[in-house]
Amino acid sequence: MAIGTGTKKFLNTIQWDIIGYNTTVDKDGNSTNTVFVQLFPTLTMDINPSEMTTSYKQTITRTRTIGGFVEEHWPESLDSISASGRTAMFYNMPTIGLTVLSANDSIAHQNFYKLVTMYKNNGRIYDSKTEKLYGVGRVRMFFNEKIYEGHFTSFNTKDTSDSPFTLDYDFVFEIERTIGEMVIAPPNLS
């Protein structure tokens, strides 16, 4: 059951990266997670999605007992962000221009492929020497002065004839952790 959803047009740009965590346990048995590495260079989307919906969900379980009904409001489900949009045109500079043959060489296609690669990786960390799975980190999304950590649950692309040299896409990103408001220092105007 969704208790709140909202759709908005953006003014900010969306940025992505992947981080890994190192869990340490102190002598009292308390564990702490510390960020130990940024695993993917920060990716800034050329064009923001045309639509973005944030869903907040609660799990409500109603059980009938001899004494009446029992209603549990725990645990909360993961919040999610759904987005859809269109890539920039696959224009290959400076000589070829718009052509299907060189679409893979365009900057817009390469940037979009980085986002697809981030979805396929989805926070997994591999050892560079043995190529074995070392651990699982999180994908981070920076948007509207907040940091969302989580993972992709779906990512779809569609090539349509009504918009040649671009791709339509949509994705769902489940939020495991939201890091509050980022403080941005005002510019020094002196």
Long-range contacts (C-beta under 8 A, 24 or more apart in sequence): 1-57, 1-58, 1-60, 2-55, 2-56, 2-57, 3-56, 3-57, 3-58, 4-55, 4-56, 5-53, 5-54, 5-55, 5-56, 6-53, 6-54, 7-51, 7-52, 7-53, 8-52, 9-50, 10-48, 10-49, 10-52, 10-143, 10-144, 12-48, 12-143, 12-144, 12-145, 13-44, 13-45, 13-48, 14-44, 14-45, 14-48, 14-49, 14-141, 14-142, 14-143, 15-42, 15-43, 15-44, 15-45, 15-141, 15-142, 15-143, 16-40, 16-42, 16-43, 16-45, 16-115, 16-118, 16-139, 16-140, 16-141, 16-142, 17-41, 17-42, 17-43, 17-139, 17-140, 17-142, 18-118, 18-121, 18-123, 18-137, 18-138, 18-139, 18-140, 19-137, 19-138, 19-140, 19-149, 20-125, 20-135, 20-137, 21-135, 21-137, 21-138, 39-125, 39-137, 40-118, 40-121, 43-111, 43-114, 43-115, 43-118, 45-111, 45-115, 46-87, 46-88, 46-107, 46-108, 46-111, 46-112, 47-85, 47-86, 47-87, 47-88, 48-85, 49-83, 49-84, 49-85, 50-84, 50-85, 50-86, 51-83, 51-84, 51-85, 52-81, 52-82, 52-83, 53-81, 53-82, 53-83, 54-79, 54-80, 54-81, 54-82, 55-79, 55-80, 55-81, 55-82, 78-150, 78-174, 78-175, 78-176, 79-174, 79-175, 79-178, 80-153, 80-172, 80-173, 80-174, 80-175, 81-141, 81-148, 81-172, 81-173, 81-175, 82-170, 82-171, 82-172, 82-173, 83-170, 83-171, 83-173, 84-168, 84-169, 84-170, 84-171, 85-168, 85-169, 85-170, 86-163, 86-166, 86-167, 86-168, 86-169, 87-112, 87-166, 87-167, 87-169, 88-112, 88-166, 89-165, 89-166, 90-165, 90-166, 91-165, 98-164, 98-165, 100-165, 103-165, 112-167, 112-169, 116-155, 116-157, 118-152, 119-152, 119-155, 119-171, 122-151, 122-152, 123-151, 138-176, 138-177, 139-173, 141-173, 142-182, 145-181, 145-182, 145-184, 146-178, 146-179, 146-180, 146-181, 146-182, 147-178, 147-179, 147-182, 148-173, 148-175, 148-177, 148-178, 148-179, 149-175, 149-176, 149-177, 149-178, 149-179, 150-174, 150-175, 150-176, 150-177, 151-176
